[in-house]
Amino acid sequence: MLEADFPAATWNNPNAWNISNLQPYLQEYDVFFNPNNYLVNVPRPYTGAWFGDNWRITNSLTINLGLRYEYFGPLHTSDKDTAVFIPGKALQIQGAGISSLFPPDRNNFAPRLGFAYQATQKGDLVVRGGVGVYYDQINMNPFLDYRPPIAAADGVQDNPIGPSPVDNYTRLGFNWQTAQIGGASIFPGVTLCPTLSGCGTPDPTTGANIYNVYSVNQNFRAPYFYNFDLQIEKSIGSFGVFQIGYVGSEGRKLSVMLDINQVPLADTGSNFTLVQQQAARPFFSQNPNAGSIAQLNSIGTSNYNSLQALFRIRSWHGLTSQFSYTWGHELDEVSEYRAVFPLDSSNLKQEYGNGDFDTRHNFTSQITYDVPGASWGPKLLTHGWELSSLLSFHTGQPFNINGGFSRPGYDVTGNPFAGVSHAFSKTIGGEQWVNPSAFTQALDPVTGAQLPGNLTRNKYYGPGFGDVDFSVIKNIPIRERLKVQLRAEIFNMFNRINLASGGGAVGSSGKVTDTIGDFNGAPGIGPGEAFNMQLVAKIIF
């Protein structure tokens, strides 16, 4: 799909178009055009206030109380020309029936409570804890740039109504010959369908007279989180600190995109024609010209629970270090804020499973050692040396066998890891991570309709990660406040192969053929990429 804005004056002027430049693109893609050079400017008012204070109840107990208020105003335009679909009312224009894309919410009060308790007279054992409510900003991307993975509106600017409507044209609908001769436009005028009915007979075989529209649930609210933790900290002599505790979070009213006009799964089989499937859409009787209706909702939930431990050496014979370990588990219905629809939009709870970024085990360490200067030899050479190392190891993140981010609609019919060695193969350029024959698409044996399947979302996990970096540092003093620092830095010292992990890393073939750095957009130099080294000189003042 392509999307473009053009001035209205050129829309039906065949002499204003450069056919030779447009033709290669328009013959390959379906296109959404906005003929009015529509620039979406959607301000969001924000107001925030905070009150908090500490109270020392006893010599060993301190309480912290706070209250924050935040108001995130609904999106609106000063031109008041943005359209949105509202069930039962079809397409409505902000400023002509509705004042904003969704009603304002002024109830965002966020209380916080924390405490610190000194459990011993020596002060070497402290217990800390807290709980609080935290509101998040309303993300603009789902409103204006959702990048849907199905045929759907990309945002409110794609609705076929208002002063700046958008229409779609298939690559078969361009009149190239007539346009090049002159006297005709490549495209017909924009077709409006304000009520999504009475706009011609919908033809799902060609897509004619079918409009994919965008909706915002009128109960949309700002997302918020309950964050809570309980920590125990113990000093070890004068050089070390050990800390262990529980950290958790509960997310509420998270953004979720649903196709509220999705063809029911039971009607998607090969026994049903496209016309029958169009007629099976939930809003067909009210809005027969509606295709998909992408509705942004605030109904998602998430939860995170973790055990976190930390050991820190402040300074001991030139050694400074920190070792951290986290066991955690995160679950939700949708993790991504873009380009995800549930397998079945009428059953969101079916998507509940391991979050896309769930990482069960995570160990990190930072170690720095100041090498003692020798009593012999030139001081310039024997003093000012440091050794430093960073270590990072964690287990893999979950994936779906179809490469997507929602429930895949598959059945597990065998052990996915049977006969799989997880050994790197130069032949396939990666690893065979799972056996793809253990998965089959869940289809009704009679109608061929899509079924939910017994494979839950993000059930299996991809490759883990391991990286050791090492640095040799030489500090050369020049003056009291001026020094030169020379560094030799080695990344991925043991040249471990760190394959991609998470959503999209393992596809239908069951193979992982990309490295983590390249997968995340930093080939060759990203974290965990192949062994590399750099020499650095710094002037510090």
C-alpha positions as CSV (number, residue, x, y, z in Angstrom):
1,M,0.0,0.0,0.0
2,L,1.1,3.5,-0.8
3,E,-0.3,6.7,0.7
4,A,0.1,10.2,-0.7
5,D,-1.2,13.8,-0.4
6,F,-1.8,15.9,-3.5
7,P,-3.2,19.5,-3.9
8,A,-6.8,19.5,-4.9
9,A,-6.0,21.6,-8.0
10,T,-4.0,18.8,-9.5
11,W,-6.4,16.0,-8.7
12,N,-8.4,16.1,-11.9
13,N,-5.8,17.9,-14.0
14,P,-4.1,15.3,-16.3
15,N,-1.4,17.7,-17.3
16,A,-0.2,18.0,-13.7
17,W,0.8,14.3,-13.4
18,N,4.1,12.8,-14.3
19,I,2.8,9.5,-15.6
20,S,6.3,7.9,-16.3
21,N,7.3,8.5,-12.6
22,L,4.1,7.2,-11.1
23,Q,3.3,4.2,-13.3
24,P,5.9,1.7,-11.9
25,Y,4.5,2.2,-8.4
26,L,0.8,2.3,-9.2
27,Q,1.0,-0.8,-11.3
28,E,2.4,-2.7,-8.3
29,Y,0.5,-1.3,-5.3
30,D,-2.9,-0.4,-4.1
31,V,-3.0,3.3,-3.2
32,F,-4.7,5.6,-0.7
33,F,-4.9,9.1,-2.0
34,N,-5.9,12.3,-0.2
35,P,-6.7,15.0,-2.8
36,N,-6.7,18.0,-0.5
37,N,-3.1,18.1,0.8
38,Y,-4.4,17.3,4.2
39,L,-2.0,17.9,7.0
40,V,-3.2,16.3,10.3
41,N,-2.5,18.6,13.2
42,V,-3.9,17.1,16.4
43,P,-2.9,18.9,19.6
44,R,-3.3,17.2,22.9
45,P,-3.8,19.4,26.0
46,Y,-1.9,18.2,29.1
47,T,-2.1,19.3,32.8
48,G,-0.2,17.8,35.7
49,A,0.3,18.5,39.4
50,W,2.2,16.8,42.1
51,F,2.3,16.8,45.9
52,G,4.5,14.7,48.1
53,D,6.4,14.7,51.4
54,N,8.4,12.6,53.8
55,W,7.6,12.0,57.4
56,R,10.1,10.6,59.9
57,I,7.8,8.5,62.1
58,T,10.6,7.2,64.4
59,N,14.3,7.2,64.2
60,S,14.2,4.0,62.1
61,L,11.0,4.5,60.1
62,T,10.4,7.0,57.3
63,I,7.1,7.2,55.3
64,N,6.7,8.9,51.9
65,L,3.2,9.9,50.7
66,G,2.4,11.5,47.4
67,L,-0.4,12.3,45.0
68,R,-0.1,13.1,41.3
69,Y,-2.9,14.4,39.0
70,E,-2.6,14.2,35.2
71,Y,-5.0,15.2,32.5
72,F,-4.3,14.0,28.9
73,G,-6.8,15.7,26.7
74,P,-8.4,13.9,23.8
75,L,-7.1,14.5,20.3
76,H,-8.8,17.2,18.2
77,T,-8.0,19.5,15.3
78,S,-8.4,23.3,15.2
79,D,-10.0,22.8,11.7
80,K,-12.5,20.4,13.3
81,D,-12.6,18.2,10.2
82,T,-11.4,14.8,11.4
83,A,-13.8,11.9,11.0
84,V,-14.1,8.8,13.2
85,F,-16.4,5.8,13.0
86,I,-18.8,5.4,16.0
87,P,-20.9,2.2,16.1
88,G,-24.5,3.0,15.7
89,K,-23.7,6.5,14.3
90,A,-21.4,5.6,11.4
91,L,-18.8,8.2,10.5
92,Q,-18.9,11.4,12.6
93,I,-16.9,14.6,12.1
94,Q,-15.2,16.2,15.1
95,G,-16.8,19.6,15.4
96,A,-20.0,18.5,13.8
97,G,-21.7,16.2,16.3
98,I,-18.7,15.3,18.5
99,S,-16.2,17.7,20.1
100,S,-13.2,15.3,20.0
101,L,-12.3,11.9,18.9
102,F,-13.1,10.5,22.3
103,P,-14.6,12.0,25.4
104,P,-12.2,13.6,28.0
105,D,-11.2,11.7,31.1
106,R,-10.5,13.9,34.2
107,N,-10.2,11.2,36.8
108,N,-6.5,10.5,36.6
109,F,-5.4,10.7,40.3
110,A,-2.3,8.7,41.1
111,P,-1.5,8.1,44.8
112,R,1.9,6.8,46.0
113,L,3.1,5.3,49.2
114,G,6.6,4.3,50.2
115,F,8.6,3.5,53.3
116,A,12.1,2.8,54.5
117,Y,12.8,0.9,57.8
118,Q,16.2,0.6,59.5
119,A,16.0,-2.8,61.1
120,T,19.2,-2.8,63.2
121,Q,20.9,-0.2,65.4
122,K,24.0,-0.5,63.3
123,G,22.1,0.6,60.2
124,D,23.4,-2.3,58.1
125,L,20.0,-3.7,57.4
126,V,17.3,-1.7,55.6
127,V,13.9,-2.7,54.3
128,R,12.3,-0.5,51.7
129,G,9.0,-0.8,49.9
130,G,6.4,1.1,47.9
131,V,3.3,1.1,45.8
132,G,2.0,3.7,43.4
133,V,-0.3,4.4,40.4
134,Y,1.4,5.8,37.3
135,Y,-0.4,7.2,34.3
136,D,1.2,7.0,30.9
137,Q,1.0,9.4,27.9
138,I,-1.5,8.6,25.2
139,N,0.5,7.3,22.3
140,M,-0.1,9.2,19.1
141,N,1.1,6.4,16.7
142,P,-2.0,4.2,16.8
143,F,-4.2,7.2,15.9
144,L,-2.2,8.4,12.9
145,D,0.3,5.7,11.8
146,Y,-0.8,2.3,12.9
147,R,0.6,0.4,9.9
148,P,-2.0,-2.4,10.0
149,P,-1.0,-5.9,9.0
150,I,-4.4,-6.4,7.3
151,A,-6.4,-4.3,4.8
152,A,-7.4,-1.6,7.2
153,A,-7.2,2.2,7.7
154,D,-3.9,3.4,8.9
155,G,-5.4,6.1,11.2
156,V,-8.2,8.7,11.5
157,Q,-6.8,10.4,8.4
158,D,-7.8,7.5,6.2
159,N,-11.6,7.8,6.6
160,P,-13.7,8.5,3.5
161,I,-15.6,11.5,4.9
162,G,-15.1,15.2,5.8
163,P,-13.3,18.1,4.1
164,S,-10.3,15.9,3.5
165,P,-11.5,12.4,2.7
166,V,-9.3,9.5,1.5
167,D,-10.2,7.1,-1.3
168,N,-8.5,3.9,-2.4
169,Y,-7.7,2.8,-5.9
170,T,-6.6,-0.6,-7.1
171,R,-3.8,-1.0,-9.6
172,L,-6.4,-2.2,-12.1
173,G,-8.4,1.1,-11.9
174,F,-6.0,3.4,-13.6
175,N,-6.7,4.6,-17.2
176,W,-3.1,4.9,-18.4
177,Q,-3.7,5.3,-22.1
178,T,-6.4,8.0,-21.8
179,A,-4.3,9.9,-19.2
180,Q,-1.2,9.9,-21.3
181,I,-3.0,11.1,-24.4
182,G,-4.4,14.0,-22.4
183,G,-7.9,15.2,-21.5
184,A,-8.6,12.8,-18.6
185,S,-7.4,12.2,-15.1
186,I,-5.6,9.0,-14.0
187,F,-8.1,8.7,-11.1
188,P,-11.8,9.4,-10.8
189,G,-12.9,11.8,-8.1
190,V,-12.9,10.8,-4.5
191,T,-15.9,8.7,-3.6
192,L,-17.4,9.6,-0.3
193,C,-19.4,7.2,1.9
194,P,-20.4,9.1,5.0
195,T,-22.8,6.6,6.3
196,L,-21.1,3.4,5.0
197,S,-24.3,2.4,3.3
198,G,-26.0,3.3,0.0
199,C,-22.6,3.8,-1.7
200,G,-23.1,1.1,-4.3
201,T,-23.2,-2.6,-4.1
202,P,-20.1,-3.9,-2.2
203,D,-18.1,-6.3,-4.3
204,P,-15.6,-8.1,-2.1
205,T,-14.1,-9.9,-5.1
206,T,-12.7,-6.6,-6.5
207,G,-12.9,-4.5,-3.4
208,A,-15.2,-2.0,-5.1
209,N,-17.5,0.0,-2.9
210,I,-16.0,-1.4,0.3
211,Y,-14.4,1.1,2.7
212,N,-11.9,0.2,5.5
213,V,-12.5,2.8,8.2
214,Y,-11.0,3.8,11.5
215,S,-12.7,4.1,14.9
216,V,-11.9,5.1,18.4
217,N,-13.8,3.5,21.2
218,Q,-15.7,6.3,23.0
219,N,-14.6,4.8,26.4
220,F,-11.0,5.3,25.5
221,R,-8.8,6.3,28.4
222,A,-5.2,6.9,29.3
223,P,-3.3,3.8,30.3
224,Y,-2.0,3.4,33.9
225,F,0.1,1.0,36.0
226,Y,0.3,-0.2,39.5
227,N,4.0,-0.5,40.4
228,F,5.0,-2.1,43.7
229,D,8.2,-3.4,45.3
230,L,9.7,-4.7,48.5
231,Q,13.5,-4.7,49.0
232,I,15.9,-5.9,51.7
233,E,19.4,-4.3,51.7
234,K,22.3,-5.6,53.8
235,S,25.7,-4.0,54.1
236,I,28.7,-6.3,54.1
237,G,31.4,-4.7,56.0
238,S,32.5,-1.3,54.6
239,F,33.0,-2.5,51.0
240,G,29.9,-4.4,49.9
241,V,26.1,-4.2,49.7
242,F,23.7,-7.1,49.0
243,Q,20.1,-6.4,47.9
244,I,17.2,-8.7,47.1
245,G,13.6,-8.0,46.6
246,Y,10.3,-8.4,44.7
247,V,9.3,-6.0,41.9
248,G,6.0,-6.1,40.2
249,S,3.7,-4.1,37.9
250,E,0.1,-4.4,36.7
251,G,-0.9,-2.5,33.5
252,R,-4.5,-1.4,32.9
253,K,-6.4,0.3,30.0
254,L,-3.6,-0.5,27.6
255,S,-4.1,0.3,23.9
256,V,-5.4,-2.6,21.8
257,M,-6.5,-2.4,18.2
258,L,-9.5,-4.6,17.2
259,D,-11.2,-5.2,13.9
260,I,-14.8,-4.8,15.2
261,N,-16.1,-5.7,11.8
262,Q,-14.0,-8.8,11.3
263,V,-15.5,-11.7,9.5
264,P,-16.2,-14.3,12.2
265,L,-13.6,-17.1,12.1
266,A,-16.4,-19.7,11.6
267,D,-17.3,-18.0,8.3
268,T,-13.7,-17.8,6.9
269,G,-13.5,-21.3,5.4
270,S,-13.3,-22.3,1.7
271,N,-17.0,-23.3,1.9
272,F,-17.9,-19.6,2.1
273,T,-17.7,-17.2,-0.8
274,L,-16.3,-13.7,-0.4
275,V,-19.8,-12.3,-0.8
276,Q,-21.0,-14.5,2.1
277,Q,-18.1,-13.5,4.2
278,Q,-18.8,-9.8,3.6
279,A,-22.4,-10.4,4.6
280,A,-21.2,-12.1,7.8
281,R,-19.5,-9.0,9.1
282,P,-21.1,-7.8,12.4
283,F,-22.0,-4.3,11.0
284,F,-23.1,-5.5,7.5
285,S,-26.8,-4.9,8.2
286,Q,-26.2,-1.3,9.4
287,N,-23.2,-0.5,7.2
288,P,-23.0,-2.8,4.2
289,N,-20.2,-0.8,2.5
290,A,-17.8,-1.2,5.5
291,G,-14.9,-3.5,5.2
292,S,-12.6,-3.7,8.2
293,I,-13.2,-1.3,11.1
294,A,-10.0,-0.8,13.0
295,Q,-11.1,0.4,16.5
296,L,-8.6,1.7,19.0
297,N,-9.5,0.5,22.5
298,S,-8.1,0.9,26.0
299,I,-8.9,-2.6,27.3
300,G,-5.5,-4.3,27.4
301,T,-3.9,-5.6,30.6
302,S,-0.5,-6.8,31.6
303,N,1.3,-8.1,34.7
304,Y,5.0,-8.4,35.6
305,N,6.5,-10.2,38.6
306,S,10.1,-10.5,39.3
307,L,12.8,-11.5,41.9
308,Q,15.7,-9.1,41.7
309,A,19.1,-9.5,43.4
310,L,22.1,-7.2,43.4
311,F,25.6,-7.4,44.9
312,R,27.8,-4.3,44.7
313,I,31.4,-3.9,45.8
314,R,32.0,-0.2,46.4
315,S,35.8,-0.3,46.5
316,W,38.0,-3.2,47.7
317,H,41.7,-3.3,46.9
318,G,41.1,-1.4,43.7
319,L,38.1,-3.5,42.7
320,T,34.7,-2.0,42.0
321,S,31.9,-4.1,40.6
322,Q,28.2,-4.9,40.5
323,F,26.4,-8.1,39.8
324,S,22.7,-8.2,39.1
325,Y,20.3,-11.1,38.5
326,T,16.6,-10.9,37.6
327,W,14.0,-13.7,37.3
328,G,10.9,-12.2,35.8
329,H,7.8,-13.1,33.9
330,E,5.5,-10.7,31.9
331,L,2.1,-11.6,30.5
332,D,-0.3,-9.5,28.4
333,E,-2.8,-9.7,25.5
334,V,-0.8,-7.4,23.2
335,S,2.7,-6.0,23.6
336,E,3.2,-4.0,20.4
337,Y,1.6,-0.6,20.0
338,R,1.5,-0.9,16.2
339,A,0.6,-3.4,13.4
340,V,-1.1,-6.1,15.5
341,F,-4.6,-7.4,15.5
342,P,-5.8,-10.4,17.5
343,L,-6.5,-13.6,15.6
344,D,-10.2,-13.2,16.8
345,S,-11.1,-9.6,17.6
346,S,-14.2,-10.9,19.4
347,N,-12.2,-12.9,21.9
348,L,-9.2,-10.7,23.1
349,K,-8.7,-12.9,26.2
350,Q,-7.7,-15.7,23.9
351,E,-4.5,-13.7,23.2
352,Y,-3.4,-13.7,26.8
353,G,0.1,-15.2,27.1
354,N,3.8,-14.5,27.5
355,G,4.6,-10.9,26.5
356,D,6.7,-10.2,23.4
357,F,9.6,-9.0,25.6
358,D,9.3,-11.6,28.4
359,T,12.8,-12.5,29.5
360,R,12.9,-15.1,32.3
361,H,16.5,-14.9,33.4
362,N,18.8,-11.9,33.1
363,F,22.4,-11.6,34.5
364,T,24.6,-8.5,34.1
365,S,27.9,-7.6,35.6
366,Q,30.2,-4.6,35.5
367,I,33.8,-5.0,36.9
368,T,36.5,-2.4,37.1
369,Y,40.0,-3.0,38.5
370,D,42.5,-0.2,39.2
371,V,45.9,-1.9,38.7
372,P,48.4,-1.0,41.5
373,G,51.3,1.1,40.2
374,A,54.7,-0.6,40.3
375,S,57.5,0.8,42.5
376,W,60.0,0.3,39.7
377,G,60.3,1.7,36.2
378,P,59.0,5.0,34.8
379,K,55.8,6.1,36.6
380,L,54.3,7.2,33.2
381,L,54.4,3.6,32.1
382,T,53.7,1.7,35.4
383,H,50.8,3.8,36.8
384,G,47.3,4.7,35.7
385,W,46.2,1.4,34.3
386,E,42.7,0.1,34.6
387,L,40.9,-3.1,33.5
388,S,37.2,-3.2,32.9
389,S,34.7,-5.7,31.8
390,L,30.9,-5.9,31.0
391,L,29.1,-9.2,31.1
392,S,25.5,-9.7,29.9
393,F,23.7,-13.0,29.7
394,H,19.9,-13.6,29.3
395,T,17.5,-16.2,28.1
396,G,15.6,-15.8,24.8
397,Q,12.3,-14.1,24.1
398,P,9.1,-15.7,22.9
399,F,8.0,-16.1,19.3
400,N,5.1,-17.4,17.2
401,I,5.8,-19.9,14.5
402,N,4.0,-17.8,11.9
403,G,6.3,-14.9,12.5
404,G,3.5,-12.7,13.9
405,F,2.7,-11.1,17.2
406,S,-0.8,-12.5,17.8
407,R,-2.1,-15.9,18.4
408,P,-1.1,-17.9,15.3
409,G,-4.1,-20.2,15.0
410,Y,-2.0,-23.4,14.9
411,D,-2.2,-26.8,16.6
412,V,0.9,-28.4,18.2
413,T,0.9,-32.0,17.0
414,G,4.3,-33.1,18.2
415,N,7.4,-32.1,20.1
416,P,8.8,-29.0,18.4
417,F,12.3,-29.7,19.7
418,A,12.5,-33.4,18.7
419,G,15.6,-34.1,16.6
420,V,16.7,-30.4,16.8
421,S,20.3,-30.0,18.0
422,H,20.4,-26.1,18.1
423,A,23.8,-26.3,16.5
424,F,24.9,-23.5,14.1
425,S,24.9,-24.6,10.5
426,K,26.8,-22.7,7.7
427,T,24.5,-24.5,5.2
428,I,21.3,-22.8,6.5
429,G,23.2,-19.7,7.8
430,G,21.8,-20.1,11.3
431,E,20.2,-22.7,13.5
432,Q,17.2,-25.0,13.1
433,W,15.4,-23.9,16.2
434,V,12.2,-25.9,16.1
435,N,10.8,-28.7,13.9
436,P,8.1,-27.0,11.7
437,S,6.3,-30.3,11.1
438,A,5.2,-30.2,14.8
439,F,2.8,-27.3,13.9
440,T,-0.2,-27.4,11.6
441,Q,-2.7,-24.6,10.9
442,A,-5.9,-25.2,12.9
443,L,-8.7,-25.5,10.4
444,D,-12.2,-26.9,10.6
445,P,-12.1,-30.3,8.8
446,V,-15.5,-29.7,7.2
447,T,-15.7,-26.0,6.3
448,G,-12.0,-25.2,6.3
449,A,-12.7,-22.3,8.7
450,Q,-9.9,-20.9,10.8
451,L,-9.9,-22.2,14.4
452,P,-8.0,-20.8,17.4
453,G,-5.8,-23.9,17.8
454,N,-4.2,-25.2,20.9
455,L,-1.0,-23.2,20.4
456,T,-1.1,-20.2,22.7
457,R,0.5,-16.9,21.8
458,N,4.3,-16.7,22.4
459,K,4.5,-20.2,23.9
460,Y,8.0,-21.0,22.8
461,Y,11.3,-19.1,23.3
462,G,14.1,-18.2,20.9
463,P,17.9,-18.2,21.4
464,G,19.5,-16.7,24.4
465,F,22.1,-14.0,24.5
466,G,25.7,-13.9,25.9
467,D,28.3,-11.2,25.6
468,V,31.6,-10.4,27.3
469,D,33.3,-7.0,26.6
470,F,36.7,-6.1,27.9
471,S,38.7,-2.9,28.0
472,V,42.3,-1.9,28.9
473,I,42.6,1.7,29.9
474,K,45.6,3.9,30.5
475,N,45.2,7.3,32.1
476,I,48.1,9.8,31.5
477,P,47.9,12.9,33.7
478,I,49.0,16.2,32.0
479,R,48.0,18.8,34.6
480,E,45.9,18.8,37.7
481,R,42.6,18.9,35.8
482,L,43.7,17.6,32.4
483,K,44.5,14.1,31.4
484,V,44.6,11.9,28.3
485,Q,42.9,8.5,28.4
486,L,43.8,5.7,26.0
487,R,41.4,2.8,25.7
488,A,41.5,-0.6,23.9
489,E,38.0,-1.9,23.8
490,I,37.0,-5.5,22.8
491,F,33.4,-6.3,22.1
492,N,32.0,-9.9,22.2
493,M,35.5,-11.0,23.3
494,F,34.8,-14.7,22.8
495,N,33.0,-14.2,19.5
496,R,29.8,-15.9,20.6
497,I,27.1,-16.2,17.9
498,N,24.1,-14.4,19.2
499,L,21.1,-15.2,17.1
500,A,18.0,-13.1,16.9
501,S,15.2,-13.7,19.4
502,G,11.7,-12.6,19.9
503,G,8.7,-12.0,17.6
504,G,9.7,-12.5,13.9
505,A,13.0,-14.2,14.7
506,V,11.7,-17.7,14.1
507,G,9.5,-18.1,11.0
508,S,7.4,-20.9,9.6
509,S,10.6,-22.8,8.6
510,G,11.6,-23.1,12.2
511,K,15.0,-21.5,11.5
512,V,16.8,-18.5,13.0
513,T,19.0,-17.0,10.3
514,D,19.7,-13.5,11.6
515,T,22.0,-12.2,14.3
516,I,20.5,-10.1,17.2
517,G,22.3,-6.9,16.1
518,D,21.2,-7.0,12.5
519,F,17.7,-8.1,13.6
520,N,17.4,-5.0,15.8
521,G,18.8,-2.6,13.1
522,A,22.5,-2.5,14.1
523,P,24.4,-5.0,11.9
524,G,28.0,-5.6,12.7
525,I,28.3,-3.2,15.6
526,G,25.2,-3.8,17.7
527,P,25.2,-5.6,21.1
528,G,26.2,-9.3,20.7
529,E,27.5,-8.9,17.1
530,A,30.8,-10.6,16.0
531,F,34.1,-9.9,17.8
532,N,35.3,-6.4,17.1
533,M,37.8,-4.0,18.6
534,Q,38.4,-0.3,18.7
535,L,41.1,2.0,19.9
536,V,40.1,5.3,21.6
537,A,41.9,8.4,22.8
538,K,40.1,10.9,25.0
539,I,41.1,14.3,26.4
540,I,39.4,14.7,29.8
541,F,39.3,18.1,31.5
